[in-house]
C-alpha cells in the first residue's frame, strides 16, 4: 500500500473514531501553524486566501441560539459583503417573518386608515415566488388612507382569488412597500416585506417561505422581473442552524460578479459544508476563486467554468505525519506538470521542500526522495528550448516540458520524449527573421533574470529590442528579478541554448542538485552543458 493511501486510511479512521469536531479542531490548528501559502505571489489571490482561511477557521455552531442567528462561520462569509446591505435591517425583517403576518403588520403598520372604495392605478405588484405567475395578481383596495380617490398612505389590499393579503404604503394608487402574505401549496406560508416589485421597478425586499416542519427559506436583496438582480443573499433556515446558501451579485437570478456559496458535499461516510468564494460568470466560478471543505483541504487559484484552470495554490492537512502547502498548474480541474510542495511535520516542526510531477491528474513522481533534484530547476534548464523566439512559455508548453522531463529523466526514459518536444518547439525560434522595415528593432540586447526561489539565473542575449522588452516584462512578474548579470563565479551548472533570434545561458547554482542529472536534462533538451566548480 502506498504512503499516500496509508495516510488517507489513517485520516478516515481518525474521522470515524474522533468525529468531525476533532477533525475540525485539527484542521484549524494546523492551518494556523502552517500560515499563509508561501508560494502565492498574485495580490488578488493573497486577498482571497485571507478570506477563505478566515471562513475555514471560523467555528460552525448548531442549536440555540444559532437556529435564530448566524454562527461564526456564516458571519465570516457575510462580513465580506457588509458594504452591500444592512444585516441588522435584514434580521429585523426575518424575525418579523418568523412571528407571522399579523405580528409583522402590527409592528410595521400599527395604524391603518378607514377610508374605503379608493382606486389602484397600478395592479402589477406581485409575490416573488415560482408558485404563482406575477401576471395572475388582481389587487382590490380594502381600506386605508386616500387622496383624490386614489390609495395614498397606509392601506390594505387583497386578492380574493389567490387569498393574498397586503398592508403597506401607497402612493397615488401605487403599492410602494409593505407586508404581503399568501398560502402556497402543501400549506407553505409565504411572507414578503419591504419594497414592492413591479414590472418596471427593482425592489429590495425579503421573501420568506415557511414549511410545516419549521424549515424557512429566506431570500433578501434586489428583485426585478421575479428574479434577484443586483445584490442578494439566500438563507436556508433549518430547525437548528441558519446557513448562508449563497450571497453576492446576481443577474436574472444567476451569480454574476463577486459571490460566495455553500453546499453539502460527500466526505467519508457523511457530508460536510463546502464553501466557494470568488468571481462568478453565468453562475460558475471564472477567474480568481477559492474553496475549502473545512476538514482537510483549502485551495485558491484561477477557475474556468467552475473548474480549476491555471495556477492554483493549496493547503492539505493530513491529520497525521505532514501538512502541506503547494502550488502548480491545473488544466480542466486536473493537475499537470510540476507542483512545488512545502511540507511541515505534524510533530517536531520539520520542514521539507520538494516537487511532485503530475500528468492528467496522475502522480508520476512523488518528489519526496531527497536524492532527486529539484524538478523546478530541470524545467528551468529546459526552458531555453521554448522561450527563444516566443514572448514567454505558455502553460501548455510548461506542462509539455515538465512531462517530457519526468518521463525521460525521472522515470528512466530514453530521451525520445524530449527529442520529440524539441522538434515541435524548434520552429518557434528557428528560421525567424526580423523585418527589414523595423531596423530600429535590430541589435544585440542583453538582460538577466534571477529566480531566487529555485536558485536559477538566465542570461539572455537577444537580437530584437521587442523580444528583449517582452522578456524583461515577463521576468518582472512574480518573484523573479531583473538583475545586471548572473553570478559567474560560484559553483554552478550552465546550460546554453540558441536559435536564430537569440541565445540563453541558464545558471543553476546546484543547491542540493545532482550535476549528472542536470547535465542529462540539459543535453536532452538540445542544450550545451558545462560545470563551474
Secondary structure as GFF3:
##gff-version 3
##sequence-region A 1 533
A	DSSP	alpha_helix	3	18	.	.	.	ID=ss1
A	DSSP	alpha_helix	20	34	.	.	.	ID=ss2
A	DSSP	alpha_helix	43	57	.	.	.	ID=ss3
A	DSSP	alpha_helix	72	79	.	.	.	ID=ss4
A	DSSP	alpha_helix	87	99	.	.	.	ID=ss5
A	DSSP	alpha_helix	101	108	.	.	.	ID=ss6
A	DSSP	three_ten_helix	134	136	.	.	.	ID=ss7
A	DSSP	beta_strand	140	147	.	.	.	ID=ss8
A	DSSP	beta_strand	150	159	.	.	.	ID=ss9
A	DSSP	beta_strand	164	171	.	.	.	ID=ss10
A	DSSP	beta_strand	174	183	.	.	.	ID=ss11
A	DSSP	three_ten_helix	185	187	.	.	.	ID=ss12
A	DSSP	beta_strand	189	195	.	.	.	ID=ss13
A	DSSP	beta_strand	203	210	.	.	.	ID=ss14
A	DSSP	beta_strand	216	224	.	.	.	ID=ss15
A	DSSP	beta_strand	227	237	.	.	.	ID=ss16
A	DSSP	beta_strand	242	251	.	.	.	ID=ss17
A	DSSP	beta_strand	254	267	.	.	.	ID=ss18
A	DSSP	beta_strand	270	281	.	.	.	ID=ss19
A	DSSP	beta_strand	284	292	.	.	.	ID=ss20
A	DSSP	beta_strand	297	304	.	.	.	ID=ss21
A	DSSP	beta_strand	307	316	.	.	.	ID=ss22
A	DSSP	beta_strand	322	331	.	.	.	ID=ss23
A	DSSP	beta_strand	334	345	.	.	.	ID=ss24
A	DSSP	beta_strand	351	359	.	.	.	ID=ss25
A	DSSP	beta_strand	362	365	.	.	.	ID=ss26
A	DSSP	alpha_helix	375	387	.	.	.	ID=ss27
A	DSSP	alpha_helix	395	405	.	.	.	ID=ss28
A	DSSP	pi_helix	406	410	.	.	.	ID=ss29
A	DSSP	alpha_helix	416	426	.	.	.	ID=ss30
A	DSSP	three_ten_helix	439	441	.	.	.	ID=ss31
A	DSSP	beta_strand	442	451	.	.	.	ID=ss32
A	DSSP	beta_strand	456	464	.	.	.	ID=ss33
A	DSSP	alpha_helix	465	475	.	.	.	ID=ss34
A	DSSP	beta_strand	481	483	.	.	.	ID=ss35
A	DSSP	beta_strand	492	499	.	.	.	ID=ss36
A	DSSP	beta_strand	502	508	.	.	.	ID=ss37
A	DSSP	alpha_helix	515	524	.	.	.	ID=ss38
A	DSSP	beta_strand	528	532	.	.	.	ID=ss39
###
